[in-house]
Amino acid sequence: MVIGAFVVGPPLPGFDFEREKMKDYYENFYNAGFDYAYTYPAMAKAVQAAGRVIRSERDKGIIILMDDRFLEKNYYQSLPQDWFTETPRELVSKSILSDVSDFWSRSTYDE
């Protein structure tokens, strides 16, 4: 029984000759080569990971997507539509964002 999943980032496929040829093909015909070759397969795997938590309508769990790319349209359009109303930004915790922002503004790297 899984109660949660952390998806650290879109699990982009590895770079290889075949995938690059696929990217070129979809770029020529649909002007979306990177999406078809890399983004869509990555998001299918991310949603599959989330699906290990929620297996039925009665299941409860937490799914944490830990990368800003999940908020970009070409990534979030591959998420299930019932996860949010208009944009996944609705799901982003305001307190977590402010904590992260505060962390980076107090960074010791500048000292």
Sequence and secondary structure as in RCSB ss.txt:
>XXXX:A:sequence
MVIGAFVVGPPLPGFDFEREKMKDYYENFYNAGFDYAYTYPAMAKAVQAAGRVIRSERDKGIIILMDDRFLEKNY
YQSLPQDWFTETPRELVSKSILSDVSDFWSRSTYDE
>XXXX:A:secstr
   EEEE S       HHHHHHHHHHHHHHS HHIIIIIHHHHHHHHHHHHTT  STT   EEEE SGGGGSHHH
HTTS GGG SS GGGGS HHHHHHHHHHHHT GGG 
